[in-house]
Amino acid sequence: MVTITSFMGLFKVIAGVVAAKSLSNRLKQPTVTPIDAGITILGIKPDNAMASKWRITYCLDGRTNMKRTTTVNRSTRGINIGGRRCEIFWP
């Protein structure tokens, strides 16, 4: 016989797995390394709740008052920002 308490137990297990996965992803943020000079990385933060996408905030060295952002995911290994190359390393 299926009761509401068995559904609540299943819900708690699923919620715990989702929370553990999210925490695991948040602890594994990517490392962005500019190959060409002229880029300053200002910050990296999760873009969604599961931290499967990361938002990178950067500025070009000649325009420090203009902040720009780009989004990367696990399949991204490198990006071109303003004609300059950056490599992305995932733990």
QUIMOQUI-V502095 format. One record per residue. N is the residue number from 1. OMEGA is omega in whole degrees, -180 to 180 (999 if undefined). D_CENTER is the distance of its C-alpha to the mean C-alpha in whole Angstrom. Layout:
n omega d_center
N OMEGA D_CENTER
N OMEGA D_CENTER
This chain:
n omega d_center
1 -179 43
2 179 39
3 179 39
4 -180 37
5 177 36
6 175 35
7 179 32
8 177 31
9 177 31
10 178 29
11 179 26
12 178 26
13 -180 25
14 178 22
15 178 21
16 179 21
17 179 19
18 179 16
19 179 16
20 178 16
21 180 13
22 179 11
23 179 12
24 179 12
25 180 8
26 179 7
27 -177 10
28 -179 8
29 -178 6
30 174 7
31 -179 10
32 -179 11
33 175 15
34 178 17
35 179 20
36 179 22
37 175 23
38 180 23
39 173 19
40 177 18
41 -177 14
42 -179 14
43 177 11
44 178 7
45 179 6
46 -179 4
47 179 6
48 -174 8
49 -179 10
50 180 9
51 175 5
52 174 6
53 -179 4
54 179 2
55 -180 6
56 177 8
57 -176 11
58 171 14
59 174 18
60 -172 21
61 179 23
62 -176 26
63 -175 25
64 179 23
65 -179 24
66 178 22
67 178 18
68 179 16
69 172 12
70 -178 10
71 178 8
72 174 7
73 -174 7
74 -179 8
75 -179 12
76 179 11
77 180 13
78 180 14
79 172 14
80 -179 17
81 178 17
82 -179 21
83 179 22
84 -176 21
85 174 19
86 174 16
87 179 15
88 179 11
89 -180 12
90 178 10
91 999 12
